[in-house]
């Protein structure tokens, strides 16, 4: 799998939510694009990642 | 210019972006903020002392009209939620994310990209402090999402120079999208 441009192996059955949490992301502060499509937040727990997936994660910081 | 642009948040980023867009000929703007002008805003936002205590939507519209008297911005003095975003920004080709909290930023970006296909989001993230402004960049993160900022700076106060550098990135990107200098051109 490629996450933010970096190649990595993903364990079979890992959900998008498990991956994000174990990578240290705060689910309330991110937006995720999976294979060029936005991943709605309510689907994070249902999406099972594959080693062919391409993932882009944006984690927002405060200040406006 | 007919293209409709929404600005979510009229603080350091949003108020400066609004001014730059009006100076660039944009006259179809939707301005959203639930806040009033406070003393602590004057170090980086477009407001003046006489605006203290006034709604930011009102103060911002007044300043924009001083630049272009013909402009009639649509304003909403409301807190944005997943439920009201699609209605408030209906018809916008581009929405500027200029909110304060990371949770609100993520909510807006997720809602627009999920519920309003075709709409671009130009977000600001990472503007605090007085670190090197060369770290502030425009990144094409997703198909319909651009993120301007250094991506990390959220500690310390916010000061005009870096905030305005980021606002400039966001406003410039909107010009690039409208004038067809990015991958896809937006209908003017």
Interface residues (C-beta under 8 A of the other chain):
Chain A: X26 X28 X29 X30 X31 X33 X36 X38 X40 X41 X56 X58 X59 X60 X61 X62 X63 X64
Chain B: X9 X11 X12 X13 X14 X98 X99 X100 X101 X102 X103 X105 X106 X109 X110 X113 X114 X123 X124 X125 X126 X127 X128 X141 X142 X143 X144 X145 X147 X149 X151 X152 X153 X154 X158 X163
